[in-house]
């Protein structure tokens, strides 16, 4: 005789595992996209002025973050919007 409760529980566990795997794959895909963007950014030269507000980007920031295009204030605003 088949116990439907056991089979149902097994399917829920299996579905939960599949959902976890899919979630991890999506997170990994997102991380890879961010890494690709950062690698591409590093290939570009840092700007001397912020592309959003026109303020000067300090030398220390331009050296620390290769390919930087925004000042600290604009970067913080952009990150809060996300």
PDB file of N, CA, C and O in Angstrom:
ATOM      1  N   UNK A   1       0.843  -1.180   0.000  1.00  0.00           N
ATOM      2  CA  UNK A   1       0.000   0.000   0.000  1.00  0.00           C
ATOM      3  C   UNK A   1       0.889   1.245   0.000  1.00  0.00           C
ATOM      4  O   UNK A   1       1.871   1.309   0.740  1.00  0.00           O
ATOM      5  N   UNK A   2       0.552   2.210  -0.811  1.00  0.00           N
ATOM      6  CA  UNK A   2       1.327   3.447  -0.935  1.00  0.00           C
ATOM      7  C   UNK A   2       0.821   4.461   0.080  1.00  0.00           C
ATOM      8  O   UNK A   2      -0.379   4.716   0.186  1.00  0.00           O
ATOM      9  N   UNK A   3       1.746   5.023   0.807  1.00  0.00           N
ATOM     10  CA  UNK A   3       1.413   6.071   1.756  1.00  0.00           C
ATOM     11  C   UNK A   3       1.555   7.404   1.025  1.00  0.00           C
ATOM     12  O   UNK A   3       2.675   7.830   0.744  1.00  0.00           O
ATOM     13  N   UNK A   4       0.457   8.063   0.714  1.00  0.00           N
ATOM     14  CA  UNK A   4       0.483   9.309  -0.046  1.00  0.00           C
ATOM     15  C   UNK A   4       1.166  10.442   0.710  1.00  0.00           C
ATOM     16  O   UNK A   4       1.745  11.337   0.095  1.00  0.00           O
ATOM     17  N   UNK A   5       1.101  10.408   2.038  1.00  0.00           N
ATOM     18  CA  UNK A   5       1.748  11.454   2.829  1.00  0.00           C
ATOM     19  C   UNK A   5       3.258  11.445   2.618  1.00  0.00           C
ATOM     20  O   UNK A   5       3.871  12.504   2.480  1.00  0.00           O
ATOM     21  N   UNK A   6       3.863  10.252   2.593  1.00  0.00           N
ATOM     22  CA  UNK A   6       5.312  10.150   2.374  1.00  0.00           C
ATOM     23  C   UNK A   6       5.685  10.653   0.989  1.00  0.00           C
ATOM     24  O   UNK A   6       6.651  11.400   0.835  1.00  0.00           O
ATOM     25  N   UNK A   7       4.931  10.251  -0.004  1.00  0.00           N
ATOM     26  CA  UNK A   7       5.218  10.664  -1.385  1.00  0.00           C
ATOM     27  C   UNK A   7       5.051  12.172  -1.536  1.00  0.00           C
ATOM     28  O   UNK A   7       5.867  12.828  -2.184  1.00  0.00           O
ATOM     29  N   UNK A   8       4.009  12.714  -0.948  1.00  0.00           N
ATOM     30  CA  UNK A   8       3.763  14.157  -1.026  1.00  0.00           C
ATOM     31  C   UNK A   8       4.883  14.919  -0.339  1.00  0.00           C
ATOM     32  O   UNK A   8       5.354  15.929  -0.862  1.00  0.00           O
ATOM     33  N   UNK A   9       5.314  14.452   0.822  1.00  0.00           N
ATOM     34  CA  UNK A   9       6.399  15.113   1.551  1.00  0.00           C
ATOM     35  C   UNK A   9       7.683  15.065   0.730  1.00  0.00           C
ATOM     36  O   UNK A   9       8.409  16.057   0.661  1.00  0.00           O
ATOM     37  N   UNK A  10       7.965  13.951   0.122  1.00  0.00           N
ATOM     38  CA  UNK A  10       9.167  13.804  -0.697  1.00  0.00           C
ATOM     39  C   UNK A  10       9.145  14.793  -1.851  1.00  0.00           C
ATOM     40  O   UNK A  10      10.159  15.424  -2.147  1.00  0.00           O
ATOM     41  N   UNK A  11       8.004  14.930  -2.500  1.00  0.00           N
ATOM     42  CA  UNK A  11       7.907  15.858  -3.617  1.00  0.00           C
ATOM     43  C   UNK A  11       8.123  17.295  -3.159  1.00  0.00           C
ATOM     44  O   UNK A  11       8.760  18.080  -3.863  1.00  0.00           O
ATOM     45  N   UNK A  12       7.600  17.648  -1.988  1.00  0.00           N
ATOM     46  CA  UNK A  12       7.819  19.002  -1.473  1.00  0.00           C
ATOM     47  C   UNK A  12       9.294  19.251  -1.194  1.00  0.00           C
ATOM     48  O   UNK A  12       9.813  20.325  -1.495  1.00  0.00           O
ATOM     49  N   UNK A  13       9.972  18.259  -0.617  1.00  0.00           N
ATOM     50  CA  UNK A  13      11.401  18.402  -0.354  1.00  0.00           C
ATOM     51  C   UNK A  13      12.163  18.550  -1.660  1.00  0.00           C
ATOM     52  O   UNK A  13      13.059  19.387  -1.771  1.00  0.00           O
ATOM     53  N   UNK A  14      11.814  17.748  -2.634  1.00  0.00           N
ATOM     54  CA  UNK A  14      12.483  17.800  -3.933  1.00  0.00           C
ATOM     55  C   UNK A  14      12.233  19.156  -4.601  1.00  0.00           C
ATOM     56  O   UNK A  14      13.154  19.747  -5.166  1.00  0.00           O
ATOM     57  N   UNK A  15      11.007  19.644  -4.538  1.00  0.00           N
ATOM     58  CA  UNK A  15      10.678  20.945  -5.119  1.00  0.00           C
ATOM     59  C   UNK A  15      11.433  22.061  -4.405  1.00  0.00           C
ATOM     60  O   UNK A  15      11.879  23.013  -5.044  1.00  0.00           O
ATOM     61  N   UNK A  16      11.578  21.951  -3.098  1.00  0.00           N
ATOM     62  CA  UNK A  16      12.322  22.951  -2.329  1.00  0.00           C
ATOM     63  C   UNK A  16      13.791  22.951  -2.730  1.00  0.00           C
ATOM     64  O   UNK A  16      14.405  24.011  -2.854  1.00  0.00           O
ATOM     65  N   UNK A  17      14.348  21.775  -2.931  1.00  0.00           N
ATOM     66  CA  UNK A  17      15.746  21.678  -3.368  1.00  0.00           C
ATOM     67  C   UNK A  17      15.926  22.271  -4.756  1.00  0.00           C
ATOM     68  O   UNK A  17      16.897  22.985  -5.005  1.00  0.00           O
ATOM     69  N   UNK A  18      15.012  21.986  -5.650  1.00  0.00           N
ATOM     70  CA  UNK A  18      15.084  22.538  -7.004  1.00  0.00           C
ATOM     71  C   UNK A  18      14.960  24.061  -6.958  1.00  0.00           C
ATOM     72  O   UNK A  18      15.669  24.766  -7.676  1.00  0.00           O
ATOM     73  N   UNK A  19      14.062  24.564  -6.114  1.00  0.00           N
ATOM     74  CA  UNK A  19      13.897  26.014  -5.975  1.00  0.00           C
ATOM     75  C   UNK A  19      15.177  26.649  -5.443  1.00  0.00           C
ATOM     76  O   UNK A  19      15.561  27.730  -5.889  1.00  0.00           O
ATOM     77  N   UNK A  20      15.836  25.993  -4.500  1.00  0.00           N
ATOM     78  CA  UNK A  20      17.103  26.508  -3.966  1.00  0.00           C
ATOM     79  C   UNK A  20      18.170  26.541  -5.048  1.00  0.00           C
ATOM     80  O   UNK A  20      18.915  27.514  -5.155  1.00  0.00           O
ATOM     81  N   UNK A  21      18.248  25.495  -5.843  1.00  0.00           N
ATOM     82  CA  UNK A  21      19.235  25.427  -6.926  1.00  0.00           C
ATOM     83  C   UNK A  21      18.985  26.530  -7.936  1.00  0.00           C
ATOM     84  O   UNK A  21      19.922  27.199  -8.369  1.00  0.00           O
ATOM     85  N   UNK A  22      17.736  26.726  -8.314  1.00  0.00           N
ATOM     86  CA  UNK A  22      17.389  27.778  -9.271  1.00  0.00           C
ATOM     87  C   UNK A  22      17.739  29.149  -8.696  1.00  0.00           C
ATOM     88  O   UNK A  22      18.272  30.002  -9.405  1.00  0.00           O
ATOM     89  N   UNK A  23      17.442  29.359  -7.423  1.00  0.00           N
ATOM     90  CA  UNK A  23      17.764  30.625  -6.767  1.00  0.00           C
ATOM     91  C   UNK A  23      19.270  30.870  -6.767  1.00  0.00           C
ATOM     92  O   UNK A  23      19.718  31.977  -7.067  1.00  0.00           O
ATOM     93  N   UNK A  24      20.042  29.859  -6.436  1.00  0.00           N
ATOM     94  CA  UNK A  24      21.502  29.987  -6.443  1.00  0.00           C
ATOM     95  C   UNK A  24      22.024  30.277  -7.843  1.00  0.00           C
ATOM     96  O   UNK A  24      22.943  31.080  -8.009  1.00  0.00           O
ATOM     97  N   UNK A  25      21.447  29.633  -8.847  1.00  0.00           N
ATOM     98  CA  UNK A  25      21.871  29.883 -10.226  1.00  0.00           C
ATOM     99  C   UNK A  25      21.578  31.318 -10.643  1.00  0.00           C
ATOM    100  O   UNK A  25      22.392  31.943 -11.322  1.00  0.00           O
ATOM    101  N   UNK A  26      20.425  31.846 -10.244  1.00  0.00           N
ATOM    102  CA  UNK A  26      20.086  33.227 -10.565  1.00  0.00           C
ATOM    103  C   UNK A  26      21.028  34.200  -9.865  1.00  0.00           C
ATOM    104  O   UNK A  26      21.456  35.187 -10.462  1.00  0.00           O
ATOM    105  N   UNK A  27      21.351  33.927  -8.606  1.00  0.00           N
ATOM    106  CA  UNK A  27      22.288  34.784  -7.869  1.00  0.00           C
ATOM    107  C   UNK A  27      23.664  34.742  -8.523  1.00  0.00           C
ATOM    108  O   UNK A  27      24.314  35.776  -8.681  1.00  0.00           O
ATOM    109  N   UNK A  28      24.102  33.553  -8.901  1.00  0.00           N
ATOM    110  CA  UNK A  28      25.398  33.403  -9.553  1.00  0.00           C
ATOM    111  C   UNK A  28      25.429  34.148 -10.882  1.00  0.00           C
ATOM    112  O   UNK A  28      26.426  34.785 -11.221  1.00  0.00           O
ATOM    113  N   UNK A  29      24.341  34.066 -11.626  1.00  0.00           N
ATOM    114  CA  UNK A  29      24.256  34.787 -12.897  1.00  0.00           C
ATOM    115  C   UNK A  29      24.362  36.298 -12.663  1.00  0.00           C
ATOM    116  O   UNK A  29      25.038  37.003 -13.413  1.00  0.00           O
ATOM    117  N   UNK A  30      23.690  36.786 -11.617  1.00  0.00           N
ATOM    118  CA  UNK A  30      23.760  38.201 -11.274  1.00  0.00           C
ATOM    119  C   UNK A  30      25.165  38.617 -10.860  1.00  0.00           C
ATOM    120  O   UNK A  30      25.650  39.674 -11.264  1.00  0.00           O
ATOM    121  N   UNK A  31      25.815  37.785 -10.054  1.00  0.00           N
ATOM    122  CA  UNK A  31      27.183  38.079  -9.633  1.00  0.00           C
ATOM    123  C   UNK A  31      28.135  38.092 -10.823  1.00  0.00           C
ATOM    124  O   UNK A  31      29.022  38.941 -10.900  1.00  0.00           O
ATOM    125  N   UNK A  32      27.956  37.161 -11.741  1.00  0.00           N
ATOM    126  CA  UNK A  32      28.793  37.133 -12.938  1.00  0.00           C
ATOM    127  C   UNK A  32      28.595  38.380 -13.785  1.00  0.00           C
ATOM    128  O   UNK A  32      29.553  38.907 -14.350  1.00  0.00           O
ATOM    129  N   UNK A  33      27.362  38.853 -13.875  1.00  0.00           N
ATOM    130  CA  UNK A  33      27.087  40.073 -14.643  1.00  0.00           C
ATOM    131  C   UNK A  33      27.767  41.276 -13.997  1.00  0.00           C
ATOM    132  O   UNK A  33      28.322  42.128 -14.693  1.00  0.00           O
ATOM    133  N   UNK A  34      27.724  41.345 -12.670  1.00  0.00           N
ATOM    134  CA  UNK A  34      28.388  42.439 -11.952  1.00  0.00           C
ATOM    135  C   UNK A  34      29.894  42.358 -12.155  1.00  0.00           C
ATOM    136  O   UNK A  34      30.548  43.373 -12.395  1.00  0.00           O
ATOM    137  N   UNK A  35      30.437  41.161 -12.060  1.00  0.00           N
ATOM    138  CA  UNK A  35      31.872  40.984 -12.254  1.00  0.00           C
ATOM    139  C   UNK A  35      32.291  41.378 -13.670  1.00  0.00           C
ATOM    140  O   UNK A  35      33.330  42.012 -13.855  1.00  0.00           O
ATOM    141  N   UNK A  36      31.500  41.011 -14.656  1.00  0.00           N
ATOM    142  CA  UNK A  36      31.788  41.392 -16.043  1.00  0.00           C
ATOM    143  C   UNK A  36      31.772  42.908 -16.205  1.00  0.00           C
ATOM    144  O   UNK A  36      32.627  43.477 -16.884  1.00  0.00           O
ATOM    145  N   UNK A  37      30.798  43.555 -15.578  1.00  0.00           N
ATOM    146  CA  UNK A  37      30.693  45.016 -15.657  1.00  0.00           C
ATOM    147  C   UNK A  37      31.903  45.679 -15.002  1.00  0.00           C
ATOM    148  O   UNK A  37      32.449  46.645 -15.534  1.00  0.00           O
ATOM    149  N   UNK A  38      32.319  45.160 -13.850  1.00  0.00           N
ATOM    150  CA  UNK A  38      33.486  45.711 -13.170  1.00  0.00           C
ATOM    151  C   UNK A  38      34.758  45.501 -13.988  1.00  0.00           C
ATOM    152  O   UNK A  38      35.598  46.397 -14.067  1.00  0.00           O
ATOM    153  N   UNK A  39      34.902  44.340 -14.587  1.00  0.00           N
ATOM    154  CA  UNK A  39      36.072  44.080 -15.434  1.00  0.00           C
ATOM    155  C   UNK A  39      36.101  45.020 -16.633  1.00  0.00           C
ATOM    156  O   UNK A  39      37.158  45.519 -17.017  1.00  0.00           O
ATOM    157  N   UNK A  40      34.934  45.255 -17.218  1.00  0.00           N
ATOM    158  CA  UNK A  40      34.845  46.175 -18.342  1.00  0.00           C
ATOM    159  C   UNK A  40      35.182  47.600 -17.899  1.00  0.00           C
ATOM    160  O   UNK A  40      35.869  48.335 -18.609  1.00  0.00           O
ATOM    161  N   UNK A  41      34.699  47.973 -16.737  1.00  0.00           N
ATOM    162  CA  UNK A  41      34.961  49.311 -16.194  1.00  0.00           C
ATOM    163  C   UNK A  41      36.451  49.522 -15.982  1.00  0.00           C
ATOM    164  O   UNK A  41      36.970  50.601 -16.267  1.00  0.00           O
ATOM    165  N   UNK A  42      37.144  48.505 -15.488  1.00  0.00           N
ATOM    166  CA  UNK A  42      38.577  48.621 -15.200  1.00  0.00           C
ATOM    167  C   UNK A  42      39.394  48.864 -16.463  1.00  0.00           C
ATOM    168  O   UNK A  42      40.513  49.374 -16.399  1.00  0.00           O
ATOM    169  N   UNK A  43      38.836  48.501 -17.596  1.00  0.00           N
ATOM    170  CA  UNK A  43      39.540  48.695 -18.867  1.00  0.00           C
ATOM    171  C   UNK A  43      39.480  50.157 -19.315  1.00  0.00           C
ATOM    172  O   UNK A  43      40.291  50.591 -20.133  1.00  0.00           O
ATOM    173  N   UNK A  44      38.525  50.912 -18.782  1.00  0.00           N
ATOM    174  CA  UNK A  44      38.350  52.314 -19.149  1.00  0.00           C
ATOM    175  C   UNK A  44      39.153  53.213 -18.220  1.00  0.00           C
ATOM    176  O   UNK A  44      39.474  52.832 -17.094  1.00  0.00           O
ATOM    177  N   UNK A  45      39.469  54.386 -18.693  1.00  0.00           N
ATOM    178  CA  UNK A  45      40.188  55.360 -17.880  1.00  0.00           C
ATOM    179  C   UNK A  45      39.207  56.070 -16.961  1.00  0.00           C
ATOM    180  O   UNK A  45      38.075  56.354 -17.350  1.00  0.00           O
ATOM    181  N   UNK A  46      39.646  56.355 -15.741  1.00  0.00           N
ATOM    182  CA  UNK A  46      38.814  57.089 -14.792  1.00  0.00           C
ATOM    183  C   UNK A  46      38.606  58.520 -15.276  1.00  0.00           C
ATOM    184  O   UNK A  46      39.494  59.124 -15.878  1.00  0.00           O
ATOM    185  N   UNK A  47      37.420  59.046 -15.002  1.00  0.00           N
ATOM    186  CA  UNK A  47      37.130  60.428 -15.364  1.00  0.00           C
ATOM    187  C   UNK A  47      37.663  61.378 -14.296  1.00  0.00           C
ATOM    188  O   UNK A  47      37.803  61.004 -13.131  1.00  0.00           O
ATOM    189  N   UNK A  48      37.955  62.598 -14.702  1.00  0.00           N
ATOM    190  CA  UNK A  48      38.401  63.623 -13.756  1.00  0.00           C
ATOM    191  C   UNK A  48      37.218  64.352 -13.134  1.00  0.00           C
ATOM    192  O   UNK A  48      37.315  64.894 -12.033  1.00  0.00           O
ATOM    193  N   UNK A  49      36.096  64.357 -13.857  1.00  0.00           N
ATOM    194  CA  UNK A  49      34.880  65.000 -13.363  1.00  0.00           C
ATOM    195  C   UNK A  49      33.739  63.995 -13.392  1.00  0.00           C
ATOM    196  O   UNK A  49      33.665  63.142 -14.278  1.00  0.00           O
ATOM    197  N   UNK A  50      32.856  64.107 -12.417  1.00  0.00           N
ATOM    198  CA  UNK A  50      31.696  63.223 -12.313  1.00  0.00           C
ATOM    199  C   UNK A  50      30.804  63.394 -13.543  1.00  0.00           C
ATOM    200  O   UNK A  50      30.490  64.519 -13.934  1.00  0.00           O
ATOM    201  N   UNK A  51      30.406  62.297 -14.140  1.00  0.00           N
ATOM    202  CA  UNK A  51      29.566  62.350 -15.330  1.00  0.00           C
ATOM    203  C   UNK A  51      28.136  62.779 -15.017  1.00  0.00           C
ATOM    204  O   UNK A  51      27.364  63.081 -15.926  1.00  0.00           O
ATOM    205  N   UNK A  52      27.781  62.806 -13.726  1.00  0.00           N
ATOM    206  CA  UNK A  52      26.415  63.174 -13.358  1.00  0.00           C
ATOM    207  C   UNK A  52      26.286  64.606 -12.847  1.00  0.00           C
ATOM    208  O   UNK A  52      25.346  65.312 -13.211  1.00  0.00           O
ATOM    209  N   UNK A  53      27.227  65.037 -12.002  1.00  0.00           N
ATOM    210  CA  UNK A  53      27.097  66.375 -11.412  1.00  0.00           C
ATOM    211  C   UNK A  53      28.192  67.338 -11.853  1.00  0.00           C
ATOM    212  O   UNK A  53      28.074  68.545 -11.641  1.00  0.00           O
ATOM    213  N   UNK A  54      29.254  66.819 -12.463  1.00  0.00           N
ATOM    214  CA  UNK A  54      30.335  67.664 -12.945  1.00  0.00           C
ATOM    215  C   UNK A  54      31.384  68.018 -11.909  1.00  0.00           C
ATOM    216  O   UNK A  54      32.352  68.710 -12.224  1.00  0.00           O
ATOM    217  N   UNK A  55      31.209  67.550 -10.665  1.00  0.00           N
ATOM    218  CA  UNK A  55      32.202  67.815  -9.621  1.00  0.00           C
ATOM    219  C   UNK A  55      33.476  67.016  -9.893  1.00  0.00           C
ATOM    220  O   UNK A  55      33.442  65.961 -10.527  1.00  0.00           O
ATOM    221  N   UNK A  56      34.587  67.536  -9.405  1.00  0.00           N
ATOM    222  CA  UNK A  56      35.872  66.856  -9.574  1.00  0.00           C
ATOM    223  C   UNK A  56      35.882  65.548  -8.785  1.00  0.00           C
ATOM    224  O   UNK A  56      35.409  65.491  -7.650  1.00  0.00           O
ATOM    225  N   UNK A  57      36.424  64.506  -9.399  1.00  0.00           N
ATOM    226  CA  UNK A  57      36.605  63.225  -8.718  1.00  0.00           C
ATOM    227  C   UNK A  57      38.020  63.226  -8.148  1.00  0.00           C
ATOM    228  O   UNK A  57      38.979  63.367  -8.906  1.00  0.00           O
ATOM    229  N   UNK A  58      38.176  63.074  -6.825  1.00  0.00           N
ATOM    230  CA  UNK A  58      39.507  63.114  -6.216  1.00  0.00           C
ATOM    231  C   UNK A  58      40.451  62.063  -6.796  1.00  0.00           C
ATOM    232  O   UNK A  58      40.037  60.965  -7.168  1.00  0.00           O
ATOM    233  N   UNK A  59      41.718  62.427  -6.862  1.00  0.00           N
ATOM    234  CA  UNK A  59      42.753  61.528  -7.398  1.00  0.00           C
ATOM    235  C   UNK A  59      42.754  60.177  -6.678  1.00  0.00           C
ATOM    236  O   UNK A  59      42.877  59.131  -7.315  1.00  0.00           O
ATOM    237  N   UNK A  60      42.617  60.203  -5.357  1.00  0.00           N
ATOM    238  CA  UNK A  60      42.627  58.946  -4.595  1.00  0.00           C
ATOM    239  C   UNK A  60      41.498  58.018  -5.054  1.00  0.00           C
ATOM    240  O   UNK A  60      41.702  56.809  -5.164  1.00  0.00           O
ATOM    241  N   UNK A  61      40.326  58.564  -5.319  1.00  0.00           N
ATOM    242  CA  UNK A  61      39.194  57.746  -5.792  1.00  0.00           C
ATOM    243  C   UNK A  61      39.472  57.212  -7.195  1.00  0.00           C
ATOM    244  O   UNK A  61      39.178  56.055  -7.495  1.00  0.00           O
ATOM    245  N   UNK A  62      40.038  58.061  -8.051  1.00  0.00           N
ATOM    246  CA  UNK A  62      40.332  57.620  -9.419  1.00  0.00           C
ATOM    247  C   UNK A  62      41.373  56.513  -9.445  1.00  0.00           C
ATOM    248  O   UNK A  62      41.329  55.635 -10.307  1.00  0.00           O
ATOM    249  N   UNK A  63      42.308  56.551  -8.507  1.00  0.00           N
ATOM    250  CA  UNK A  63      43.325  55.501  -8.430  1.00  0.00           C
ATOM    251  C   UNK A  63      42.778  54.221  -7.791  1.00  0.00           C
ATOM    252  O   UNK A  63      43.118  53.112  -8.206  1.00  0.00           O
ATOM    253  N   UNK A  64      41.933  54.391  -6.785  1.00  0.00           N
ATOM    254  CA  UNK A  64      41.397  53.236  -6.053  1.00  0.00           C
ATOM    255  C   UNK A  64      40.398  52.438  -6.875  1.00  0.00           C
ATOM    256  O   UNK A  64      40.336  51.213  -6.774  1.00  0.00           O
ATOM    257  N   UNK A  65      39.607  53.146  -7.698  1.00  0.00           N
ATOM    258  CA  UNK A  65      38.572  52.483  -8.491  1.00  0.00           C
ATOM    259  C   UNK A  65      38.828  52.797  -9.957  1.00  0.00           C
ATOM    260  O   UNK A  65      38.430  53.848 -10.459  1.00  0.00           O
ATOM    261  N   UNK A  66      39.483  51.891 -10.623  1.00  0.00           N
ATOM    262  CA  UNK A  66      39.810  52.099 -12.036  1.00  0.00           C
ATOM    263  C   UNK A  66      38.535  52.214 -12.855  1.00  0.00           C
ATOM    264  O   UNK A  66      37.612  51.414 -12.704  1.00  0.00           O
ATOM    265  N   UNK A  67      38.495  53.215 -13.722  1.00  0.00           N
ATOM    266  CA  UNK A  67      37.332  53.415 -14.582  1.00  0.00           C
ATOM    267  C   UNK A  67      36.179  54.123 -13.911  1.00  0.00           C
ATOM    268  O   UNK A  67      35.064  54.110 -14.433  1.00  0.00           O
ATOM    269  N   UNK A  68      36.418  54.747 -12.755  1.00  0.00           N
ATOM    270  CA  UNK A  68      35.347  55.415 -12.023  1.00  0.00           C
ATOM    271  C   UNK A  68      34.812  56.591 -12.851  1.00  0.00           C
ATOM    272  O   UNK A  68      35.574  57.301 -13.507  1.00  0.00           O
ATOM    273  N   UNK A  69      33.484  56.782 -12.806  1.00  0.00           N
ATOM    274  CA  UNK A  69      32.861  57.858 -13.586  1.00  0.00           C
ATOM    275  C   UNK A  69      32.025  58.798 -12.731  1.00  0.00           C
ATOM    276  O   UNK A  69      31.546  59.819 -13.223  1.00  0.00           O
ATOM    277  N   UNK A  70      31.842  58.467 -11.458  1.00  0.00           N
ATOM    278  CA  UNK A  70      31.003  59.295 -10.590  1.00  0.00           C
ATOM    279  C   UNK A  70      31.742  59.643  -9.302  1.00  0.00           C
ATOM    280  O   UNK A  70      32.633  58.918  -8.859  1.00  0.00           O
ATOM    281  N   UNK A  71      31.351  60.771  -8.713  1.00  0.00           N
ATOM    282  CA  UNK A  71      31.882  61.165  -7.403  1.00  0.00           C
ATOM    283  C   UNK A  71      31.206  60.294  -6.340  1.00  0.00           C
ATOM    284  O   UNK A  71      30.266  59.555  -6.629  1.00  0.00           O
ATOM    285  N   UNK A  72      31.698  60.395  -5.122  1.00  0.00           N
ATOM    286  CA  UNK A  72      31.161  59.577  -4.027  1.00  0.00           C
ATOM    287  C   UNK A  72      29.675  59.873  -3.800  1.00  0.00           C
ATOM    288  O   UNK A  72      28.873  58.953  -3.635  1.00  0.00           O
ATOM    289  N   UNK A  73      29.314  61.157  -3.794  1.00  0.00           N
ATOM    290  CA  UNK A  73      27.916  61.517  -3.534  1.00  0.00           C
ATOM    291  C   UNK A  73      26.975  60.932  -4.579  1.00  0.00           C
ATOM    292  O   UNK A  73      25.952  60.345  -4.229  1.00  0.00           O
ATOM    293  N   UNK A  74      27.308  61.085  -5.847  1.00  0.00           N
ATOM    294  CA  UNK A  74      26.444  60.550  -6.911  1.00  0.00           C
ATOM    295  C   UNK A  74      26.398  59.021  -6.864  1.00  0.00           C
ATOM    296  O   UNK A  74      25.348  58.425  -7.105  1.00  0.00           O
ATOM    297  N   UNK A  75      27.524  58.388  -6.559  1.00  0.00           N
ATOM    298  CA  UNK A  75      27.544  56.928  -6.455  1.00  0.00           C
ATOM    299  C   UNK A  75      26.626  56.457  -5.339  1.00  0.00           C
ATOM    300  O   UNK A  75      25.892  55.483  -5.506  1.00  0.00           O
ATOM    301  N   UNK A  76      26.662  57.146  -4.196  1.00  0.00           N
ATOM    302  CA  UNK A  76      25.777  56.781  -3.089  1.00  0.00           C
ATOM    303  C   UNK A  76      24.312  56.941  -3.487  1.00  0.00           C
ATOM    304  O   UNK A  76      23.484  56.089  -3.164  1.00  0.00           O
ATOM    305  N   UNK A  77      23.992  58.024  -4.183  1.00  0.00           N
ATOM    306  CA  UNK A  77      22.613  58.221  -4.638  1.00  0.00           C
ATOM    307  C   UNK A  77      22.187  57.110  -5.590  1.00  0.00           C
ATOM    308  O   UNK A  77      21.068  56.605  -5.497  1.00  0.00           O
ATOM    309  N   UNK A  78      23.075  56.729  -6.506  1.00  0.00           N
ATOM    310  CA  UNK A  78      22.764  55.660  -7.448  1.00  0.00           C
ATOM    311  C   UNK A  78      22.530  54.325  -6.733  1.00  0.00           C
ATOM    312  O   UNK A  78      21.638  53.563  -7.105  1.00  0.00           O
ATOM    313  N   UNK A  79      23.319  54.055  -5.728  1.00  0.00           N
ATOM    314  CA  UNK A  79      23.178  52.790  -5.003  1.00  0.00           C
ATOM    315  C   UNK A  79      21.908  52.756  -4.170  1.00  0.00           C
ATOM    316  O   UNK A  79      21.336  51.685  -3.968  1.00  0.00           O
ATOM    317  N   UNK A  80      21.459  53.891  -3.688  1.00  0.00           N
ATOM    318  CA  UNK A  80      20.210  53.935  -2.920  1.00  0.00           C
ATOM    319  C   UNK A  80      19.004  53.701  -3.806  1.00  0.00           C
ATOM    320  O   UNK A  80      17.986  53.186  -3.345  1.00  0.00           O
ATOM    321  N   UNK A  81      19.105  54.070  -5.066  1.00  0.00           N
ATOM    322  CA  UNK A  81      17.984  53.887  -6.006  1.00  0.00           C
ATOM    323  C   UNK A  81      17.765  52.431  -6.353  1.00  0.00           C
ATOM    324  O   UNK A  81      16.657  52.038  -6.717  1.00  0.00           O
ATOM    325  N   UNK A  82      18.794  51.636  -6.244  1.00  0.00           N
ATOM    326  CA  UNK A  82      18.725  50.225  -6.649  1.00  0.00           C
ATOM    327  C   UNK A  82      17.951  49.421  -5.679  1.00  0.00           C
ATOM    328  O   UNK A  82      17.794  48.214  -5.864  1.00  0.00           O
TER     329      UNK A  82
END
